[in-house]
Structures are given as structure tokens and as C-alpha cells.
Amino acid sequence: MERLRRGRRDRGASGCAAPASPPECAALESRVLLSTIVNTGLGDREVPPLWDPTDHNGTLLYVNDDGVHGPELWRSDGSQAGTTLVKDVRPGADGGLVLESSNIYQAVRDNALLTVGHLTFFVGDDGQHGVELWESDGSAAGTVLMRDIATGTDSSTPTHLTNANGRLFFFTTTTAGALQLWTSDGTTRGTLMVRDLGPSHIAGAPDAFIGIVLVGSGEPAVDQVAALGGTLYFIKRVVIGPAELWKSDGTSAGTARVPTGVNLDPARLYAVGGRLLVVEPTGGDVWHVDPSSGAATRLSDFPSNTVIEAPIALGAKIMFAAAPGDTSFEVWASDGTPAGTRRVFQKAVSSYTVGSFQAATVGDTLFFCPDHRQIYTTDGTTATSAPIYTSERFLDLREFVGLDGALY
């Protein structure tokens, strides 16, 4: 593991801030193997390595397969002694966290663990209640089935676990194939169905499976969600007509369509820097959508074959990467207006692979890597023209994390 620390700005005799010194890089050699992780392929299933780590009130919770228990919930305080299995939700090699390769499961997998307040939520199957929502306080006794929504061995298959200002939102599928929106305060009594949203899938794609349960046929009706304050926004496909933008405040009356003129299928939805963004991933457009009225403002207009990577907040600015064609990689900054949207970095490339962009913020600096090899920085106005760090160990640079004023 490498660690990059931002350069300090020292004050001169005049009291003015001197230019920041270059970021310092140091190898962290005192490393401890916290746990043994087994990555195996089982038919269509693939057990990921360290999967979806989350900060649970100062303790790391993550999904791990040690080769004995299958994918289960683990915890670590950073020491070998403090790295343990939290609970064997489903005894045996299958594990209690559902691992299945399919369109709808990707939605589950994207939010394997979600911490809201003092509880961490996950989707599990103990072999008796089907695929349902579980919660954990980090202890074995406190890791329990939150609610058996589809009673017995049937599955409600919760997806898109989202934290909206301390309240959990998620979607379920009934045995009849209906999509439902739920909300929860972490208690059984406070876990309520908000609204029935129609079919869980829209015809036109191969069948999707969760475990051995056929939950629908076609594309998932909802596959993009974002939380802005205490409101959940999501893109909903319909049987006839274009995809729609919806919002919910956790009540049935407050769950409604938000009219907008943006093409939402396909599109990705983000809440960044207090703004709601719609990104056409290969269409070249980034839109700022007013969350109340749905009025949309185009922030960028790239060629139709441009790849747009996930935006990230840097102070009051929105940063995102764009790869127009296969010859250029660019980083853009936006204040949410077309006039305030400009390119701050450009690099010629022979080709660009989707997902290569890695980024994290440390204070007022964005560290980014366009190729898994070199790290650059920007403050949102200008960027370093040469990399501040280059990996020389033939290892890909992945999973950037900003912590305590340093990049890991």
C-alpha cells in the first residue's frame, strides 16, 4: 500500500500563502495480513475478494469468503486479533450473503453493505427465510433478520439500499412480480412499504435470477437511485414510453414522478455536491436537473461516443472524467452551470478502458488516475501536467481512499 500526503502551504514573511510543496509519497511497509481471502469461481458465481468495506462507527465491516463459511460478514479493528467473522448467517460453504451473477443481482451487489446510523444493513439468506434484509450492530447477537417481508422461504429480494439523510430506502419484488418501495428506521415496526410501483421488470431482456428464484423477465424497472437530503430519486422504466424520473420522501403521497425532458434510458443518476445529475454514459451529455421542477440544464455536449465516468464532489464543484473517442482523456470541473463547466486536464491516449478512472478527494485537492498507473492532482481550476506518482511495480493503482489528510 502506498500513501500520498498533500504538500503543506507555508506562510512567508508577508503572510501570503506560498505555493504548496509537492505531495509526498511513502510506502507503508508495516503491513499486516488481516484475513485470508479466497477468490473462487463457482459456475456463474464469483466470490469477490475484500468486498464493499464500510466504516461501522470506527470498525471496518466487510464481506469475506475464507473458504470455509462462504461469503459472510466480517469485522476488523486493524489488527489480526480484531479481524473476525461477525456471524455465520448461513452455516456451510454457500454463505449467508447472496452471490449471483445477473442483471438484478448487480443492484444488490452494488450496495452489499450500507451503514445508516449505528446499524449496517445487508441482503442475506439464512436458508430459512429466503433473500431478505438483515441488519448488524457489529456483533454476532446484533446481526439479525430485520424483517421477513416475503414470509417463509419466499424472497423479497431487497435492492438499491440507499441512505437518505439517516433513513434507509430499498426496493423489493413480490412473488407476483410487483416492485415495491420501502423505507425503514432500523426497527421492524418502522419498516414500512411506501408504494407499489408496478412490474419489477420490463420485457425485452433475458430472465434474471436471484439464487434459484425467478423474480422477473426483462430489464429491472429501477436500476438507478440517488439520495439528495432526505429525498430518494430514482429512474423508473415503464412498459410503454420513455423512462421516468421519480422522487420519494418516504410517504406514499410524497412519491411521484418528476417531469423532465432528459433521455433517461440509458442514463446514470448521481447526487453530487448537493446537486442532482443525470449522465448519459456513452451519449456525451451531463445534465443538472432541478430536483423540484425537473428542469434540466445541459452542462456538457460531447461527441456521441464519449464515455463519461462517475462524477465526484470537490468542495462546491462537480468533477467528472470524459473520454471523447479513443484518443483523449479529460477531467472537467463544473459549478452546476454551463458557463462554469470547463476542462481542467487533458491527456492524449491510444485507447481508454471504461472504469480506468480512479479518484478521491483529500481536502481541497482531487487525486485522480486515468490509467491505473499514474496519479495527477487538481484543485478544480488547474491540474498537474505531469504525474506526481507513477507505479513502477507493474501493479494497477485501484481503490483510492482519502483519509486523515492523505491518499491511500
C-alpha positions in Angstrom: 0.0 0.0 0.0 1.2 3.5 -0.8 0.4 6.7 0.9 0.3 10.2 -0.6 0.1 13.2 1.6 -0.7 16.7 0.3 2.0 19.3 0.4 1.7 22.0 3.0 1.2 25.7 2.3 3.6 27.6 4.4 3.2 31.3 5.2 6.1 33.7 4.2 7.1 36.8 6.0 4.4 38.8 4.1 1.8 36.5 5.5 0.8 35.3 2.0 0.5 31.6 1.3 3.5 30.1 -0.5 2.9 27.6 -3.3 2.1 24.1 -1.9 5.0 21.7 -1.9 4.6 18.6 -4.0 2.7 15.7 -2.4 4.8 13.3 -0.6 4.7 9.6 -1.3 5.7 6.9 1.2 5.4 3.1 1.1 3.6 1.6 4.2 5.9 -1.3 4.9 4.5 -2.3 8.3 1.6 -4.3 6.8 -0.4 -7.0 8.5 -2.5 -9.7 6.7 -5.8 -9.2 8.4 -7.5 -12.2 6.9 -7.2 -14.8 4.3 -9.5 -14.2 1.4 -10.4 -16.9 -1.1 -11.5 -15.9 -4.6 -13.1 -18.8 -6.4 -15.3 -19.3 -9.4 -18.3 -21.5 -8.9 -20.2 -21.8 -12.2 -21.7 -18.3 -12.8 -20.8 -17.2 -9.3 -17.6 -15.4 -8.4 -16.7 -14.6 -4.9 -15.1 -11.2 -4.8 -12.1 -10.5 -2.6 -12.5 -7.8 0.1 -16.0 -6.8 -0.9 -17.7 -3.5 -0.1 -15.9 -2.4 3.1 -17.9 0.1 5.2 -17.0 2.2 8.3 -19.3 1.0 11.1 -18.7 3.6 13.8 -14.9 3.2 13.7 -14.9 -0.5 12.9 -14.4 -1.9 9.4 -17.2 -4.3 8.3 -16.8 -6.1 5.0 -17.8 -9.2 3.1 -15.2 -12.1 3.1 -15.1 -15.7 2.0 -12.5 -17.6 4.0 -13.0 -20.8 2.0 -15.0 -22.4 4.9 -18.0 -20.2 5.6 -18.7 -18.8 2.2 -19.4 -15.1 1.8 -20.2 -13.7 5.2 -20.0 -10.5 7.3 -16.6 -9.9 8.8 -15.2 -7.1 11.0 -11.8 -5.7 11.7 -10.2 -3.1 14.0 -7.0 -3.2 12.0 -5.3 -6.0 14.0 -5.2 -9.7 13.4 -6.8 -10.5 16.7 -9.5 -8.0 16.0 -10.3 -9.4 12.5 -13.1 -12.0 12.9 -16.2 -13.4 11.4 -19.2 -11.4 12.8 -21.8 -14.2 12.3 -22.2 -17.3 10.2 -25.6 -16.3 8.8 -25.9 -19.4 6.7 -23.7 -22.3 8.0 -21.8 -24.1 5.3 -19.8 -23.1 2.2 -22.6 -21.2 0.5 -22.5 -18.3 2.9 -25.3 -16.0 4.1 -24.7 -13.1 1.7 -26.2 -13.8 -1.7 -23.7 -14.0 -4.6 -25.2 -14.5 -8.0 -24.3 -13.1 -11.4 -27.3 -11.5 -13.1 -28.7 -8.1 -14.0 -30.9 -7.6 -11.0 -28.3 -9.0 -8.6 -25.9 -6.4 -9.7 -28.2 -4.0 -8.0 -27.9 -6.0 -4.8 -24.2 -6.3 -5.1 -23.6 -2.6 -5.6 -24.9 -2.0 -2.1 -23.7 -5.1 -0.3 -23.2 -3.2 3.0 -24.8 0.1 3.9 -24.2 1.8 7.3 -27.0 4.1 8.4 -26.5 5.5 11.9 -25.5 2.7 14.3 -26.6 -0.1 12.1 -25.2 -1.8 8.9 -27.7 -3.3 6.5 -27.1 -6.1 4.0 -29.1 -8.6 1.9 -28.8 -12.1 3.3 -30.2 -15.6 3.1 -30.0 -17.9 6.1 -31.6 -20.8 4.2 -34.9 -20.5 6.1 -36.3 -17.0 5.2 -35.3 -16.5 1.6 -33.4 -13.5 0.4 -34.3 -10.7 2.9 -32.9 -7.6 4.6 -30.6 -8.0 7.6 -29.0 -5.6 10.0 -26.0 -5.7 12.2 -24.6 -3.6 15.1 -21.2 -5.3 14.5 -21.8 -8.1 17.0 -23.0 -11.7 16.4 -26.0 -11.2 18.7 -26.9 -7.9 17.0 -26.8 -9.4 13.4 -30.4 -10.4 12.8 -33.0 -10.6 10.1 -34.6 -7.2 10.2 -38.0 -8.3 8.7 -39.2 -11.3 6.8 -41.1 -9.3 4.2 -41.9 -12.3 2.0 -42.8 -14.8 4.7 -41.4 -18.3 4.9 -38.9 -19.4 2.3 -40.1 -16.9 -0.3 -37.8 -13.9 -1.1 -38.5 -10.2 -1.2 -35.0 -9.7 -2.7 -34.2 -6.2 -1.4 -32.2 -4.0 -3.8 -30.7 -0.5 -4.1 -30.1 0.0 -0.3 -29.8 3.8 0.0 -29.2 6.2 2.9 -31.3 9.3 2.6 -30.3 11.6 5.5 -30.4 8.8 8.1 -33.3 6.9 6.7 -33.0 3.6 4.7 -34.8 3.2 1.4 -34.9 0.0 -0.6 -36.9 -1.8 -3.3 -38.4 -5.3 -3.1 -40.1 -7.7 -5.5 -43.2 -9.6 -4.6 -43.8 -13.2 -5.5 -46.3 -11.9 -8.1 -43.5 -9.8 -9.7 -44.6 -6.4 -8.4 -42.0 -3.7 -7.5 -42.4 -2.1 -4.1 -40.6 0.9 -2.5 -39.8 0.5 1.3 -38.4 2.7 4.0 -37.0 1.9 7.4 -35.7 3.5 10.6 -33.9 0.2 11.5 -36.8 -1.3 13.5 -39.4 -3.9 12.5 -42.2 -1.6 13.3 -40.6 1.3 11.5 -40.0 -0.7 8.3 -42.9 0.2 6.0 -43.9 -0.2 2.4 -44.2 3.2 0.8 -45.8 2.4 -2.6 -46.4 -0.3 -5.2 -44.6 0.8 -8.4 -45.9 -1.8 -10.9 -44.0 -4.6 -12.6 -40.5 -5.2 -11.2 -39.2 -5.9 -14.7 -39.8 -4.6 -18.2 -39.8 -7.2 -21.0 -37.0 -7.2 -23.6 -34.1 -8.8 -21.9 -33.1 -12.3 -20.7 -34.6 -13.7 -17.5 -32.9 -12.6 -14.3 -32.3 -14.9 -11.3 -31.7 -14.3 -7.7 -30.3 -17.6 -6.3 -32.8 -20.1 -7.6 -35.8 -17.8 -7.5 -37.1 -16.4 -10.8 -38.0 -12.9 -9.9 -39.0 -11.5 -13.3 -38.3 -11.3 -17.0 -36.6 -8.4 -18.7 -34.7 -5.3 -17.5 -35.2 -4.2 -13.9 -37.8 -1.4 -13.7 -35.5 0.5 -11.4 -31.7 0.5 -11.8 -30.5 4.0 -10.8 -31.1 5.7 -7.4 -29.6 8.7 -5.7 -30.4 10.5 -2.4 -30.4 14.2 -2.0 -31.0 15.3 1.5 -33.9 13.2 2.8 -35.4 12.5 -0.6 -34.8 9.5 -2.8 -34.6 9.9 -6.5 -34.8 7.0 -9.0 -35.1 6.3 -12.7 -38.1 4.0 -13.4 -38.6 2.2 -16.7 -42.2 1.8 -17.8 -44.0 -0.7 -20.1 -44.9 1.9 -22.7 -43.0 5.2 -23.2 -39.6 6.6 -22.1 -38.1 6.0 -18.6 -39.2 8.4 -15.9 -37.5 10.3 -13.0 -39.3 9.8 -9.7 -38.8 11.0 -6.1 -39.9 9.9 -2.7 -39.9 11.5 0.8 -40.8 8.2 2.4 -44.6 8.6 2.1 -47.0 7.4 -0.5 -48.3 10.9 -1.2 -44.7 12.2 -1.5 -43.7 9.6 -4.0 -44.3 10.9 -7.5 -42.9 11.4 -11.0 -40.7 14.4 -11.7 -41.2 15.5 -15.3 -38.0 16.2 -17.2 -37.0 16.3 -20.8 -33.8 14.3 -20.4 -33.3 11.0 -22.1 -33.2 8.6 -19.1 -32.7 5.3 -20.8 -29.9 4.6 -20.6 -28.7 7.1 -18.0 -26.9 7.2 -14.7 -28.2 9.2 -11.7 -26.0 11.0 -9.2 -26.4 13.3 -6.2 -23.1 15.2 -6.0 -22.3 18.4 -4.1 -26.0 19.0 -3.3 -26.9 18.7 -7.0 -28.8 16.1 -8.9 -27.0 15.0 -12.1 -28.1 12.8 -15.0 -25.2 11.4 -17.1 -25.6 9.7 -20.4 -22.7 7.3 -20.1 -22.0 6.9 -23.8 -24.1 9.8 -25.1 -21.8 12.6 -24.3 -24.2 14.7 -22.1 -24.1 15.7 -18.4 -27.3 17.3 -17.1 -28.1 19.3 -14.0 -31.7 18.6 -13.0 -33.6 20.8 -10.7 -34.9 18.3 -8.1 -38.2 20.1 -7.6 -39.3 21.1 -11.1 -37.3 18.6 -13.2 -36.0 21.4 -15.3 -32.8 20.2 -16.9 -29.7 22.2 -17.9 -27.0 20.6 -20.1 -23.6 21.1 -18.7 -21.6 19.5 -21.4 -22.2 18.4 -25.0 -19.6 15.9 -26.0 -19.5 13.7 -29.2 -21.9 10.8 -29.1 -19.2 8.2 -28.5 -17.8 9.9 -25.4 -17.5 7.9 -22.2 -18.4 9.8 -19.0 -17.1 8.4 -15.8 -18.7 8.9 -12.3 -18.8 12.5 -11.0 -17.3 13.3 -7.7 -17.7 16.4 -5.5 -14.7 18.7 -4.8 -15.9 21.4 -2.4 -18.7 23.2 -4.3 -17.6 21.9 -7.6 -18.5 18.8 -9.5 -15.6 16.9 -11.1 -16.1 14.3 -13.8 -14.0 12.5 -16.4 -14.7 12.3 -20.1 -13.1 10.2 -22.8 -14.2 11.6 -26.2 -13.5 8.8 -28.7 -10.4 6.8 -28.0 -7.8 9.5 -28.3 -8.2 11.7 -25.3 -8.8 11.6 -21.6 -10.1 14.7 -19.9 -11.2 15.9 -16.4 -13.8 18.6 -16.2 -15.0 20.9 -13.3 -18.5 22.4 -13.0 -20.3 24.7 -10.7 -23.6 23.5 -12.0 -24.0 26.0 -14.8 -22.9 25.6 -18.5 -20.7 28.8 -18.2 -19.0 27.4 -15.1 -18.2 24.0 -16.7 -14.7 23.8 -18.1 -11.9 21.3 -18.9 -9.0 21.3 -16.4 -7.0 18.4 -17.6 -6.3 16.6 -20.9 -4.1 13.7 -21.8 -3.7 12.0 -25.2 -4.3 8.3 -25.0 -4.1 5.5 -27.6 -7.3 3.9 -26.1 -9.4 4.3 -22.9 -10.9 1.4 -20.9 -14.2 2.2 -19.2 -13.6 2.1 -15.4 -10.0 3.1 -15.5 -10.7 6.4 -13.8 -9.9 6.3 -10.1 -10.3 9.4 -7.9 -10.6 10.6 -4.4 -10.6 13.9 -2.6 -8.2 15.0 0.1 -9.1 18.4 1.5 -9.3 20.8 -1.5 -7.4 18.5 -3.8 -8.7 15.8 -6.2 -6.3 13.0 -6.8 -7.1 11.0 -10.0 -5.6 8.3 -12.1 -6.7 7.8 -15.7 -4.8 4.6 -16.5 -4.2 2.6 -13.2 -0.6 3.7 -13.4 -0.1 7.5 -12.9 -1.6 9.9 -10.4 -2.4 13.6 -11.1 -3.9 16.3 -9.0 -6.2 19.2 -9.4 -7.8 21.9 -7.3 -10.7 22.3 -9.7 -9.1 25.1 -11.7 -5.8 23.7 -13.0 -4.2 20.3 -12.9 -0.7 19.0 -12.7 0.6 18.5 -16.3 3.0 15.7 -15.2 2.1 12.8 -12.9 3.0 13.2 -9.2 3.4 9.5 -8.9 3.9 6.6 -11.2 3.5 2.9 -10.3 6.8 1.1 -11.2 5.8 -2.2 -9.7 3.7 -3.4 -12.6 0.7 -3.2 -10.2 -2.6 -1.4 -11.0 -3.5 1.5 -8.9 -7.0 0.9 -7.6 -9.4 1.8 -4.8 -8.4 5.3 -3.9 -9.3 6.4 -0.4 -8.8 9.8 1.2 -8.2 9.5 5.0 -6.8 11.9 7.6 -5.3 14.3 5.0 -3.7 11.6 2.9 -4.5 9.4 -0.1 -4.2 5.6 0.3 
